[in-house]
């Protein structure tokens, strides 16, 4: 799960600040309120409780940044060069 990975990876930067997470994964929002869960889910809930975070559900079509990043075509030949511009610019 990408959200859990980001919280683990950037823990020193996120501790003590209010974080709003926009995701199209609606189950993540209800994960914290679940009473009985598997051990992996319990670890994720405990990790999320360390942070002052708010999880907001946003449909994929409304979440333009995630939608754009998902649609980028990967080309191995242009791997060494990074374009600074978006296709619509």
N, C-alpha and C positions, 0 to 999 in steps of 0.2 A: 504494500500500500504506500503510495507516494507521500501522503500527508505524514504518516508515521516516520518514514525515512527522512523527510525534511526536518521534523522536530528533533529526531535523534542527531542528525548531522549538524544542525545550526543551534543546538541547545544553548551554548554560551551567549549567543546573540539574542535569543528569544526570551530568556529568563528575565522576568521583571518588566516586560513590556506587554501591552495588550495587542493580541494578534487576532485578526479576523480572517478566517479561511473560507473562501468561496469554492465550493465543490459541486459537482453534479452527482456525487455519490451520497444519496439521501440516507442510506443505512448508517453512515458514519455519524450522522447527527443523533441517531437513536441508540448508538452504541453505548454512550455514557449512562443512559437511563436503564439499560438492560440489567436485570437482577442476576440471572444465571447465565454464565458464559463459559466457553472453553478457556483453558489456560492462556493461549496466545492472545485471545481477545481481552482477557483480564490484564495482561501485561500492557497492551495498547491503551486500555482505559487508564491504568495507573500512570503511564507516560503522559497522556493528555491532561491528567489532573495536575501535573506539575506546573503547567503553563496557564497563564491568564488568556485563554483563547475562546473565541466564539466561532462556531461552525455554522455557516449559512449555506443553504441549499440553493443552487442556481442551475437551471436547465442548461444543457450543453449548447443549445442554439443561442441562448442569451449570454452565455459566458464566452465572449468573443475572443479573448486571449487564448484560452485553452482550446477553443475550436480552431483557431488559426494555427497554433502549434501542432495540433494533431494532424492537420492537413498538409503540412510542409512535406514536400517530396525530398527524400534522401538520395543524394547522388554521390557515390564514392569518389568520382573523379574530381569533384569540386570540394572535397573534404579539407584540403589544405587551405583554401581561401574562404574567409568568412565575409559574407556580404553584410554591409552596415545598413542597407536600405530594404524596406518592405516592398513587395511587388507592386503595390498600388501607388507608390510615390513616384 
